[in-house]
Amino acid sequence: MNNEPLWEVFIRSKQGLDHKHVGSLHAADAQTAIENARDVYTRRMEGVSIWVVESKYIHATNPDESESLFDPANDKVYRHPTFYDLPDELKYM
């Protein structure tokens, strides 16, 4: 059994604007986790940014509550983006 903390690794690719979860690894501290993530998950020079988060700090929703939590709220039409006209120059929206 590994006594080092488990870290979740997120990589931002050269083509993307967001970080994507790519996996997990064990490391003694954040700096070591970043270095190990670089070695394991960016071997082909595809990443431009790495985030690591110790797994114990990630909190998740309960799957049993997903129906009420992710209710689309159809009775609140202002939440739908159909009322907004965006200029063609606006990207990544």
Contacts in CASP RR format, 6 or more apart in sequence:
PFRMAT RR
TARGET T0000
AUTHOR 0000-0000-0000
METHOD contacts of the structure
MODEL  1
MNNEPLWEVFIRSKQGLDHKHVGSLHAADAQTAIENARDVYTRRMEGVSI
WVVESKYIHATNPDESESLFDPANDKVYRHPTFYDLPDELKYM
2 26 0 8 1.000
4 26 0 8 1.000
4 27 0 8 1.000
4 28 0 8 1.000
5 26 0 8 1.000
5 27 0 8 1.000
5 28 0 8 1.000
5 54 0 8 1.000
5 55 0 8 1.000
5 56 0 8 1.000
6 24 0 8 1.000
6 25 0 8 1.000
6 26 0 8 1.000
6 54 0 8 1.000
6 55 0 8 1.000
6 56 0 8 1.000
7 24 0 8 1.000
7 25 0 8 1.000
7 26 0 8 1.000
7 27 0 8 1.000
7 30 0 8 1.000
7 33 0 8 1.000
7 37 0 8 1.000
7 52 0 8 1.000
7 53 0 8 1.000
7 54 0 8 1.000
7 55 0 8 1.000
8 21 0 8 1.000
8 23 0 8 1.000
8 24 0 8 1.000
8 52 0 8 1.000
8 53 0 8 1.000
8 54 0 8 1.000
8 55 0 8 1.000
8 58 0 8 1.000
9 21 0 8 1.000
9 22 0 8 1.000
9 23 0 8 1.000
9 24 0 8 1.000
9 25 0 8 1.000
9 33 0 8 1.000
9 37 0 8 1.000
9 40 0 8 1.000
9 41 0 8 1.000
9 50 0 8 1.000
9 51 0 8 1.000
9 52 0 8 1.000
10 19 0 8 1.000
10 20 0 8 1.000
10 21 0 8 1.000
10 22 0 8 1.000
10 50 0 8 1.000
10 51 0 8 1.000
10 52 0 8 1.000
10 53 0 8 1.000
11 19 0 8 1.000
11 20 0 8 1.000
11 22 0 8 1.000
11 37 0 8 1.000
11 41 0 8 1.000
11 42 0 8 1.000
11 46 0 8 1.000
11 47 0 8 1.000
11 49 0 8 1.000
11 50 0 8 1.000
11 51 0 8 1.000
12 18 0 8 1.000
12 19 0 8 1.000
12 20 0 8 1.000
12 47 0 8 1.000
12 48 0 8 1.000
12 49 0 8 1.000
12 50 0 8 1.000
12 51 0 8 1.000
13 20 0 8 1.000
13 46 0 8 1.000
13 47 0 8 1.000
13 48 0 8 1.000
14 46 0 8 1.000
14 47 0 8 1.000
14 48 0 8 1.000
17 92 0 8 1.000
19 49 0 8 1.000
19 51 0 8 1.000
22 37 0 8 1.000
22 41 0 8 1.000
23 41 0 8 1.000
24 55 0 8 1.000
25 33 0 8 1.000
25 36 0 8 1.000
25 37 0 8 1.000
25 40 0 8 1.000
27 33 0 8 1.000
27 36 0 8 1.000
27 52 0 8 1.000
30 52 0 8 1.000
30 54 0 8 1.000
33 52 0 8 1.000
34 50 0 8 1.000
34 52 0 8 1.000
37 50 0 8 1.000
37 52 0 8 1.000
38 50 0 8 1.000
41 50 0 8 1.000
42 50 0 8 1.000
61 69 0 8 1.000
73 79 0 8 1.000
86 93 0 8 1.000
END
